[in-house]
Amino acid sequence: MNYLNLIQWPAMLSTVLAAWLVASTSKQKRCWGFWIFLISNVLWVIWGFYTQAYALILLQFCLAALNIRGVYKNEPKEDNSKQ
């Protein structure tokens, strides 16, 4: 049995968990969700190379960019009016 074929399962589970967390009203949970999404992106890319699913790989790079944006946007804004 090829163990790379099994990587799709933790990729799927981490994607579902990340989506659950990103939907939270808690900033901390949303931040964790974006980081877990990034982990799932890596897992999907590994599996995509194994299965030669190049559209999936490109999709994961695009989604990773959105997840990095999500981490950045989730950070608290500095309020310059208090300085």
ChimeraX attribute file (.defattr): number of C-alpha atoms within 10 A of each C-alpha:
attribute: neighborCount
match mode: 1-to-1
recipient: residues
	/A:1	5
	/A:2	6
	/A:3	6
	/A:4	13
	/A:5	13
	/A:6	11
	/A:7	17
	/A:8	17
	/A:9	13
	/A:10	14
	/A:11	21
	/A:12	15
	/A:13	12
	/A:14	20
	/A:15	22
	/A:16	16
	/A:17	15
	/A:18	23
	/A:19	16
	/A:20	13
	/A:21	21
	/A:22	22
	/A:23	12
	/A:24	13
	/A:25	9
	/A:26	10
	/A:27	16
	/A:28	13
	/A:29	16
	/A:30	21
	/A:31	22
	/A:32	16
	/A:33	26
	/A:34	25
	/A:35	19
	/A:36	22
	/A:37	27
	/A:38	23
	/A:39	17
	/A:40	25
	/A:41	25
	/A:42	17
	/A:43	21
	/A:44	25
	/A:45	22
	/A:46	19
	/A:47	21
	/A:48	20
	/A:49	13
	/A:50	13
	/A:51	12
	/A:52	12
	/A:53	14
	/A:54	13
	/A:55	9
	/A:56	17
	/A:57	19
	/A:58	13
	/A:59	14
	/A:60	21
	/A:61	16
	/A:62	12
	/A:63	15
	/A:64	20
	/A:65	13
	/A:66	15
	/A:67	20
	/A:68	15
	/A:69	12
	/A:70	17
	/A:71	17
	/A:72	13
	/A:73	11
	/A:74	14
	/A:75	11
	/A:76	8
	/A:77	8
	/A:78	8
	/A:79	7
	/A:80	6
	/A:81	5
	/A:82	5
	/A:83	5
